[in-house]
Amino acid sequence: MQGREFNQWFSKDLIAKESFMKKVIICAEASALHLKKAIVDFLSGEGYDFTDATSRDDISYIEAGSIIGESISNGEYSFGIVMCGSGMGVHLVANRYSGVYCGLCESLHTAKMARTITNCNVLALGGNIVAHDLACRMVKVFLDTDFGETFPEETVPALKNMFEEMDAVDRKTHGAAEG
C-alpha cells in the first residue's frame, strides 16, 4: 500500500475498532420484537458492547422511545437503536430528549448519512418496514460511520458548524444553558 491508500485503510481500521468501544442501547416496541432479535443476534456475533433494554414483550412505542431518549440524554450510552412498527413513533419520542438526534432510516444510504451529515446518535427502524438482513447492515453502517466521514476535509468544518447550530436549537428548546 502507498501513502494515502495506507492512511485510508488505517483510518477505516481504527474507525471499525472504535465502534466496538461505543456503548449502545437497544429497545423495541412489541411490533418490532422480531427485528430487535435479529439485531441483537447480529450485535452479539459482531462483538459490539450493547444493552437490550426491552424489559417485556408488550412495551409501547412511547416507553421504548423514552428508554432510549433518556439513556442517551443522560450520557449513559453514546448510541441507541430503537424500533416500533413504522419507526416513526419511537423516532418522535426519542427526539423529545435533549441531546438526542434520532434518525428514522429505511436504507443503507440514509443510515450512513444520518451519521455523516447530522451526527445522529440514535437509529430508528420500522419492524414492519425494514427486512432483517438490511436492518443489520444499516446498524453496522450507522455504528461504524463517523460524523463528516466521506466528505472532503474542507467541508467538515461547515458540517460541524451546522451541527453546533442544531445543538444550539436543542439547548434553546430544552431550556438548557448555553455551554
TORSEPA-483744 format. One line per 8 residues: their letters; for each residue z, x, y of C-alpha. Coordinates in nm, 3 decimals. Each point is the difference from the previous one (the first is absolute). Layout:
a> Z:X:Y  ...
This chain:
mqgrefnq> 0.000:0.000:0.000  -0.081:0.112:0.350  0.217:-0.025:0.320  -0.031:-0.361:0.119  -0.067:-0.132:-0.349  0.325:0.162:-0.122  0.196:-0.138:0.297  -0.126:-0.353:-0.069
wfskdlia> 0.091:0.031:-0.369  0.339:0.152:0.082  0.078:-0.270:0.258  -0.095:-0.281:-0.238  0.213:0.160:-0.272  0.298:0.012:0.238  -0.057:-0.359:0.110  -0.002:-0.113:-0.363
kesfmkkv> 0.325:0.189:-0.067  0.162:-0.140:0.316  -0.080:-0.355:-0.111  0.239:0.045:-0.291  0.282:0.075:0.246  -0.050:-0.327:0.188  0.257:-0.266:-0.085  -0.179:-0.323:-0.087
iicaeasa> 0.142:-0.350:-0.041  -0.194:-0.279:-0.169  0.067:-0.374:-0.012  -0.197:-0.307:-0.105  0.019:-0.374:0.043  -0.024:-0.210:-0.317  -0.379:-0.049:0.001  -0.064:0.375:0.016
lhlkkaiv> 0.238:0.121:-0.275  -0.296:0.080:-0.226  -0.145:0.231:0.265  0.337:0.160:0.072  0.041:0.082:-0.370  -0.338:0.176:-0.006  0.090:0.197:0.313  0.347:0.092:-0.130
dflsgegy> -0.159:0.128:-0.323  -0.253:0.198:0.204  0.264:0.152:0.233  0.216:0.095:-0.299  -0.292:0.161:-0.177  -0.097:0.197:0.311  0.355:0.124:0.062  0.065:-0.168:0.335
dftdatsr> 0.358:-0.044:0.123  0.032:-0.377:0.046  0.243:-0.289:-0.021  -0.093:-0.343:-0.129  0.202:-0.237:0.220  -0.118:-0.320:-0.166  0.336:-0.134:-0.117  -0.120:-0.315:-0.173
ddisyiea> -0.316:-0.190:-0.096  0.029:-0.279:0.256  0.020:0.206:0.320  -0.178:-0.158:0.298  -0.253:0.174:0.222  0.254:-0.013:0.283  0.258:0.182:-0.213  -0.251:0.259:-0.124
gsiigesi> -0.130:0.072:0.350  0.355:0.019:0.136  0.119:0.239:-0.271  -0.289:0.236:0.075  0.021:-0.044:0.378  0.372:0.069:0.015  -0.020:0.299:-0.237  -0.273:0.164:0.209
sngeysfg> 0.153:-0.096:0.336  0.338:0.152:-0.084  -0.163:0.324:-0.120  0.113:-0.030:-0.361  -0.362:0.026:-0.120  -0.306:0.155:0.159  -0.260:-0.225:-0.168  -0.010:-0.349:-0.141
ivmcgsgm> -0.229:-0.206:-0.219  0.042:-0.375:0.023  -0.184:-0.283:-0.173  -0.036:-0.376:-0.010  -0.288:-0.227:-0.103  -0.226:0.078:0.296  0.196:0.290:0.152  0.003:-0.185:0.332
gvhlvanr> 0.352:-0.145:-0.016  0.174:0.328:-0.087  -0.217:0.179:0.256  0.111:-0.234:0.279  0.368:0.022:-0.095  0.011:0.380:-0.046  -0.163:0.052:0.340  0.287:-0.188:0.168
ysgvycgl> 0.223:0.305:-0.054  0.016:0.281:0.254  -0.181:0.315:-0.107  -0.194:-0.177:-0.274  -0.378:0.027:0.012  -0.124:-0.210:-0.290  -0.370:-0.013:-0.080  -0.146:-0.278:-0.213
ceslhtak> -0.273:0.169:-0.202  -0.258:-0.117:-0.250  -0.208:0.315:-0.056  0.030:0.376:-0.039  -0.151:0.044:0.344  0.251:-0.226:0.175  0.292:0.164:-0.185  -0.116:0.343:0.114
martitnc> -0.067:-0.113:0.357  0.341:-0.169:0.018  0.153:0.347:-0.034  -0.268:0.204:0.177  -0.042:-0.204:0.318  0.311:-0.214:0.046  0.261:0.204:-0.192  0.114:-0.302:-0.202
nvlalggn> 0.313:0.056:-0.204  -0.024:-0.319:-0.208  -0.289:-0.118:-0.215  -0.027:-0.376:-0.059  -0.206:-0.123:-0.294  -0.102:-0.342:-0.129  0.080:-0.051:-0.367  -0.265:-0.273:-0.018
ivahdlac> -0.253:0.207:0.194  0.002:0.361:-0.122  -0.065:0.104:-0.362  0.261:0.223:-0.164  -0.219:0.310:-0.028  -0.115:-0.023:0.360  0.356:-0.060:0.122  0.123:0.316:-0.176
rmvkvfld> -0.278:0.205:0.155  0.080:-0.153:0.340  0.367:0.094:-0.038  -0.095:0.359:-0.083  -0.235:0.026:0.297  0.259:-0.157:0.230  0.281:0.233:-0.110  -0.215:0.313:-0.011
tdfgetfp> -0.169:-0.041:0.339  0.147:0.149:0.317  -0.029:-0.140:0.350  -0.315:0.137:0.164  -0.141:0.129:-0.328  -0.382:0.021:-0.015  -0.029:-0.016:0.380  -0.127:0.298:0.197
eetvpalk> 0.289:0.211:0.128  -0.082:-0.084:0.362  0.034:-0.375:-0.075  0.349:0.015:-0.152  0.187:0.027:0.336  -0.168:-0.322:0.115  0.106:-0.175:-0.323  0.356:0.126:0.046
nmfeemda> -0.003:-0.126:0.358  -0.112:-0.346:-0.117  0.279:-0.002:-0.259  0.253:0.095:0.269  -0.128:-0.292:0.210  0.039:-0.231:-0.299  0.350:0.139:-0.056  0.084:-0.074:0.366
vdrkthga> -0.109:-0.361:-0.055  0.224:-0.009:-0.307  0.299:0.124:0.201  -0.075:-0.250:0.278  -0.036:-0.299:-0.229  0.304:0.094:-0.209  0.221:0.078:0.301  0.067:0.361:-0.102
aeg> 0.056:0.263:0.266  -0.279:0.243:0.079  0.036:0.306:-0.221
